[in-house]
Amino acid sequence: MDGEDYGESASRETRESASRDPLVVGRVVGDVLDNFTKSIAFTASYGHKLEVHNGVLLKPSQVAKQPRVSIGGSDFRNFYTLVMVDPDAPSPSDPHLKEYLHWLVIDIPESTGATYGKEVVSYESPKPTVGIHRFVFVLFRQPGKQPVYAPGWRQNFVTRDFAELYNLGSPVAALFFNCQKETKTSTSSSSSSRRR
């Protein structure tokens, strides 16, 4: 009886933990990825102070330039692949272009960042036109160095299929932010206040 109680309790704790995971709440797990266990430190930031946290809302003007990505660990012999996609393209209510590939970098050595890897698809800054879009960074540990080819187009990229094609297995880390079109009022009011 005690074993059953413990098992039920552990199962309930796992469900509750998953229900609080921002990747589950934000439907990144499900729409883009299968459930996985994070196994390495991973950060992304825009500019000097704007770190990406799961679910944060960023403006297109804040994410116009390629982010700085850092991978934890200490073994330079391990390499990683970074994928950045928009699963809500062209609009969250009709995402028929999902997943839209914004960036693809391979051969990133552990304990470094994307600038030390090989860019296969260059960074394209997010410019959502309708609704709030999720932009997802996914990190995979590579089984070794191997050639990776740029897809023929950015739209309808499927992260799961890409990982299977290149034997990448499950992700080791992921982050996402939300972004929506900036209104002219917020842009013009900030520029008019600078003129005063």
TORTI-171897 format. One record per residue (C-alpha): x, y, z; residue number from 1. Coordinates in Angstrom, 1 decimal. Layout:
<nodes>
{{X; Y; Z}; NUM}
...
</nodes>
This chain:
<nodes>
{{0.0; 0.0; 0.0}; 1}
{{2.8; 2.4; 0.9}; 2}
{{4.5; 1.7; -2.4}; 3}
{{1.3; 2.5; -4.3}; 4}
{{0.9; 5.8; -2.3}; 5}
{{4.5; 6.7; -3.1}; 6}
{{4.1; 5.9; -6.8}; 7}
{{0.9; 7.9; -7.0}; 8}
{{2.5; 10.8; -5.2}; 9}
{{5.6; 10.7; -7.5}; 10}
{{3.4; 10.6; -10.6}; 11}
{{1.3; 13.5; -9.3}; 12}
{{4.5; 15.5; -8.6}; 13}
{{5.7; 14.8; -12.1}; 14}
{{2.4; 16.0; -13.6}; 15}
{{2.4; 19.1; -11.5}; 16}
{{6.0; 19.9; -12.4}; 17}
{{5.2; 19.5; -16.1}; 18}
{{2.2; 21.7; -15.8}; 19}
{{4.4; 24.5; -14.4}; 20}
{{7.1; 24.0; -17.1}; 21}
{{7.0; 27.2; -19.3}; 22}
{{7.8; 25.1; -22.3}; 23}
{{4.7; 22.9; -21.7}; 24}
{{2.5; 25.9; -20.7}; 25}
{{3.7; 27.8; -23.8}; 26}
{{2.9; 24.7; -25.9}; 27}
{{6.5; 24.5; -27.2}; 28}
{{6.5; 21.0; -25.9}; 29}
{{3.8; 19.5; -28.2}; 30}
{{3.9; 22.0; -31.1}; 31}
{{7.7; 21.9; -31.7}; 32}
{{9.3; 19.4; -29.4}; 33}
{{8.5; 16.2; -27.6}; 34}
{{9.1; 16.2; -23.8}; 35}
{{12.8; 16.1; -22.9}; 36}
{{15.1; 16.6; -20.0}; 37}
{{17.3; 19.6; -20.0}; 38}
{{20.9; 18.5; -19.5}; 39}
{{23.1; 21.6; -20.1}; 40}
{{23.1; 25.3; -19.3}; 41}
{{21.9; 27.4; -22.2}; 42}
{{21.3; 31.1; -22.5}; 43}
{{20.4; 33.5; -25.3}; 44}
{{20.5; 37.3; -25.0}; 45}
{{19.9; 40.3; -27.2}; 46}
{{22.3; 43.2; -26.7}; 47}
{{24.0; 43.5; -23.4}; 48}
{{21.2; 43.2; -20.9}; 49}
{{18.2; 41.5; -22.6}; 50}
{{18.3; 37.9; -21.6}; 51}
{{15.7; 35.5; -23.1}; 52}
{{13.5; 33.9; -20.4}; 53}
{{10.8; 31.4; -21.4}; 54}
{{7.6; 33.3; -22.3}; 55}
{{9.1; 36.8; -22.1}; 56}
{{7.5; 39.3; -24.6}; 57}
{{10.1; 41.1; -26.7}; 58}
{{9.6; 43.7; -29.5}; 59}
{{10.9; 43.1; -33.0}; 60}
{{13.2; 46.1; -32.6}; 61}
{{14.8; 44.4; -29.6}; 62}
{{15.5; 41.2; -31.5}; 63}
{{16.6; 42.7; -34.8}; 64}
{{20.2; 41.7; -34.4}; 65}
{{21.5; 38.1; -33.9}; 66}
{{21.4; 37.1; -30.3}; 67}
{{24.4; 36.0; -28.2}; 68}
{{24.0; 32.3; -27.3}; 69}
{{26.0; 30.6; -24.6}; 70}
{{26.3; 26.8; -23.9}; 71}
{{27.5; 25.5; -20.6}; 72}
{{29.7; 22.6; -20.0}; 73}
{{33.5; 22.2; -20.2}; 74}
{{34.3; 19.6; -22.8}; 75}
{{35.3; 21.2; -26.1}; 76}
{{35.1; 17.8; -27.8}; 77}
{{31.2; 17.9; -27.5}; 78}
{{29.4; 19.8; -30.3}; 79}
{{25.9; 21.2; -30.5}; 80}
{{23.4; 22.3; -33.1}; 81}
{{21.2; 25.3; -32.6}; 82}
{{17.8; 25.7; -34.3}; 83}
{{15.6; 28.8; -34.0}; 84}
{{12.0; 28.5; -35.3}; 85}
{{8.6; 30.3; -35.3}; 86}
{{5.8; 27.7; -35.0}; 87}
{{3.2; 30.5; -35.5}; 88}
{{4.0; 31.6; -39.0}; 89}
{{2.4; 33.5; -40.6}; 90}
{{-0.2; 33.9; -37.8}; 91}
{{-1.0; 31.9; -34.7}; 92}
{{-4.6; 31.3; -35.9}; 93}
{{-3.4; 30.0; -39.3}; 94}
{{0.2; 28.7; -38.9}; 95}
{{0.4; 27.0; -42.3}; 96}
{{4.1; 28.0; -42.7}; 97}
{{5.1; 26.5; -39.4}; 98}
{{7.8; 26.0; -38.4}; 99}
{{9.6; 29.0; -40.0}; 100}
{{13.3; 28.6; -39.7}; 101}
{{15.0; 31.7; -38.4}; 102}
{{18.5; 30.4; -37.7}; 103}
{{20.6; 27.2; -37.9}; 104}
{{24.1; 26.8; -36.5}; 105}
{{26.0; 23.6; -36.2}; 106}
{{29.3; 22.4; -34.6}; 107}
{{29.2; 24.8; -31.7}; 108}
{{31.8; 23.6; -29.1}; 109}
{{30.6; 23.0; -25.6}; 110}
{{31.3; 25.9; -23.2}; 111}
{{31.2; 28.4; -26.1}; 112}
{{28.5; 30.2; -28.1}; 113}
{{27.0; 30.2; -31.6}; 114}
{{29.7; 32.5; -32.9}; 115}
{{32.1; 29.5; -32.6}; 116}
{{29.9; 27.3; -34.7}; 117}
{{29.2; 27.0; -38.4}; 118}
{{26.2; 29.0; -39.6}; 119}
{{24.2; 26.9; -42.0}; 120}
{{21.2; 29.3; -42.2}; 121}
{{21.8; 32.9; -41.4}; 122}
{{19.8; 34.7; -38.7}; 123}
{{16.6; 36.3; -39.9}; 124}
{{15.1; 38.7; -37.3}; 125}
{{11.6; 38.1; -36.2}; 126}
{{9.0; 40.3; -37.9}; 127}
{{5.5; 39.0; -37.0}; 128}
{{2.7; 40.7; -38.8}; 129}
{{-0.3; 39.3; -37.0}; 130}
{{-0.8; 38.0; -33.4}; 131}
{{1.8; 37.0; -30.8}; 132}
{{4.3; 34.5; -32.1}; 133}
{{6.6; 32.2; -30.2}; 134}
{{10.2; 32.1; -31.2}; 135}
{{11.9; 28.9; -30.0}; 136}
{{15.7; 28.2; -29.6}; 137}
{{16.4; 24.4; -29.5}; 138}
{{19.8; 23.0; -28.7}; 139}
{{20.8; 19.4; -29.6}; 140}
{{24.0; 17.6; -28.7}; 141}
{{25.6; 16.2; -31.9}; 142}
{{26.8; 12.6; -32.1}; 143}
{{29.9; 14.0; -33.8}; 144}
{{30.8; 16.4; -36.5}; 145}
{{28.9; 15.7; -39.7}; 146}
{{27.8; 17.7; -42.8}; 147}
{{24.4; 19.4; -42.4}; 148}
{{22.7; 20.9; -45.4}; 149}
{{20.6; 24.1; -45.5}; 150}
{{17.0; 23.3; -46.3}; 151}
{{15.8; 24.6; -49.7}; 152}
{{13.4; 27.1; -47.9}; 153}
{{12.8; 28.4; -44.4}; 154}
{{9.0; 27.7; -44.2}; 155}
{{7.6; 24.4; -43.1}; 156}
{{10.8; 23.3; -41.4}; 157}
{{10.1; 20.5; -38.9}; 158}
{{12.5; 20.4; -35.9}; 159}
{{11.6; 16.8; -35.0}; 160}
{{12.3; 15.6; -38.6}; 161}
{{15.5; 17.6; -38.8}; 162}
{{16.7; 16.0; -35.5}; 163}
{{15.8; 12.5; -36.8}; 164}
{{17.5; 13.1; -40.2}; 165}
{{20.8; 14.0; -38.5}; 166}
{{20.5; 11.6; -35.6}; 167}
{{20.5; 14.3; -33.0}; 168}
{{18.1; 12.6; -30.5}; 169}
{{16.2; 14.7; -28.0}; 170}
{{17.0; 18.3; -27.3}; 171}
{{19.3; 19.1; -24.4}; 172}
{{17.9; 22.6; -23.8}; 173}
{{15.3; 25.0; -25.2}; 174}
{{14.2; 28.5; -24.7}; 175}
{{11.4; 30.6; -26.2}; 176}
{{10.2; 34.2; -26.2}; 177}
{{7.0; 35.8; -27.5}; 178}
{{7.0; 38.6; -30.0}; 179}
{{4.3; 40.7; -31.8}; 180}
{{4.2; 43.5; -34.3}; 181}
{{5.1; 46.9; -32.8}; 182}
{{2.3; 49.4; -33.0}; 183}
{{3.1; 52.8; -34.7}; 184}
{{1.9; 54.5; -31.5}; 185}
{{4.6; 53.0; -29.4}; 186}
{{7.2; 53.7; -32.0}; 187}
{{6.1; 57.2; -32.7}; 188}
{{5.5; 58.2; -29.1}; 189}
{{9.0; 57.1; -28.2}; 190}
{{10.6; 59.0; -31.1}; 191}
{{8.5; 62.1; -30.4}; 192}
{{9.6; 62.1; -26.8}; 193}
{{13.2; 62.1; -27.9}; 194}
{{12.6; 65.3; -30.0}; 195}
{{11.3; 67.3; -27.0}; 196}
</nodes>
